[in-house]
Amino acid sequence: MFWTSRNIIATGIPQCFKNFLCTRVITDCTKFTIEALSSLVNQSITYSYYKFHNAFNVFVSITPAGAVIFLLQEWGGLNAL
């Protein structure tokens, strides 16, 4: 993972982050609903028994200015984060 220096972040920080100058990264895990795949094996991998649909998980880290610095793509369902 590449860490942007605080000086670079401070020069391009959006107004909504002006009170949080120590913020260097924002992380989030997001689940996207996807259509059922044609392969039954892939359907079973992505099926979420918790949500009762097929899903795809993404773990992402961004700088306050919106630059993506880390992205982990993971299948949903049984491998849910």
Protein Blocks (a to p, Z undefined) as FASTA:
>chain_A
ZZddfklmmmmgcfklmmmmmbmbdcddddddddddfblklmmmmpcfklopacdddddd
ddfkopafbdcdddehjlpZZ
